[in-house]
Amino acid sequence: MSSANDGTGTGTSRQQRRQKTQTVYIIRHGVALHNIPDARTKAYPDLFDPQYTDPPLVPWGTQQATEAAGKIQNDLSRNNKSCVDLVVSSPLRRCLQTSSIVFPPINSPKRVEPSDPSLRRPRILVNEMAREAYGVHYPDRRGKRSSIVAEFPWVELSPDFTEEDAQWRPDKRESLQDVKVRASSFLSWLASNCQEETIGIVSHGVWIEVLLLRYCPEVLDNGQRRVYNCDIFKARCISVWEEKVDTVGNKNGTCCPYGWKDVRFWERPVE
């Protein structure tokens, strides 16, 4: 992480400005059950059908995630890193599956961890702000907390993560503007709460498009290019912390994303 300090002052207060840079990998989940048409009728699944609630990856999606893992690992190795420092994932099952394949968790029952701490895999932190637009469509309704804990015991849920999906409603879908506000709030949260240098973010197509079009629209040809399953983006996220200290030492600080630099698009690993 790189940082810079700039202190300015007046007769009554002093303001400090610090900057940090984090490398971020942004990945859309692999192909899930609701993303593919019926083999016989060629019709896509009915998103209003409860049977498609929080659907899993299909084998193709698992293959995509495996290919993505290799691409990211090769890029990390070129930069003398063995793994990212933190993964932040949407709570939807398809994202948690993708996260667990692309970034194998520390205490996954499917792997034996090496004794060298530098080779240990990162923790996976679940954040509701990284989920897809929610409401009406059943694939965007997350599972119960207890179900997530049972299927993904290696991921971290916050204490206020509710048993039922309190945000999804059958009669109202989140607007695109709502998603924009939520994506910006996520970045502010990331800048304020995560000090890790290299971070993986696993989310959804609409959410990623909103984020990139807000901070670096050129990477999506200003909206002409879509985000497909297991597309990978890499960026340097630059954020600024501004702290004001008054004459008696009281501090009032705020941290916000300053900009995204060096954004690169990697082609989909599986066609």
Residue, then its C-alpha position, 0 to 999 in steps of 0.5 A: m500500500s502506498s500513502a502520502n500525507d499533506g498537513t495544512g492548518t489554520g489558527t483553529s484547526r489542522q487538516q491532514r490528507r492521506q492517500k492509499t492505493q490498493t490493487v483490486y481484482i473484480i470478478r463476475h460470478g461464473v455461469a449459474l443455473h438461471n443464466i442458461p436456456d433450457a436444452r430442449t426449448k431454448a427458453y431462459p428460466d423464468l426469473f419470477d419462479p421461486q425454484y430459481t431462488d439463489p441458484p448455484l453454478v453449473p459445471w460450465g460456471t465452475q470451469q470458468a471460475t477455475e480458469a479465472a483462478g489460474k489467470i489471477q494466480n499468474d498475475l499475482s505471481r508476476n507481482n511476487k505475491s502468492c495470493v490476495d490479502l482479502v476477498v469481499s463477496s456478494p452473499l449470493r450462492r453463485c458468488l460464494q461458490t466462485s469466490s471459493i474456487v478463485f480464492p480457496p479459503i484458509n480452512s476449506p475442508k477440501r484442501v490441506e494448508p501448507s505450514d508456510p503462513s505466506l502461502r495461506r489463502p485469504r479470508i472471504l468476507v461477505n458484504e450485502m452491498a456487493r450483491e445484485a439488484y434485488g427484489v422481484h427476481y428470485p435468483d437475486r434472493r439470497g439464502k438463509r444465514s444458516s444455509i450459508v454457514a452450513e455450505f460455506p463455513w469458511v466465509e465470514l458473516s457480520p453479526d448483523f447478517t440476518e437469517e432471512d433476506a430482509q432486503w429482497r421483496p417480491d413486489k419491488r425491485e431495486s432501481l438502477q439508481d439504488v444500485k449506483v448509490r449502493a456501489s458507491s457506498f461499498l467503495s467508501w466502506l472498502a476505503s475506510n475499513c479495509q487496509e489490505e493491499t490486494i483485494g478480490i471482489v466477487s459480484h454480479g454483472v449489473w453491479i460491476e457495470v454500474l461501478l465501472l461506468r461510474y469510476c472508469p467508463e472507458v473500460l466498458d467503452n462508455g457502456q457499449r461493452r457488457v460484463y459477462n460471467c467470470d470477466i475479470f477486471k484489475a485496477r488500482c483503487i486510490s482513496v483519500w483520507e481527510e482528517k481535521v484536528d481542532t486545537v484541543g485534539n478532536k479528530n473528524g475524518t472521512c475516507c472516500p474513493y478518489g479514483w480508479k487507475d490502470v484498469r485492465f480488461w481480461e477476456r473471458p477465460v471460457e467461451 
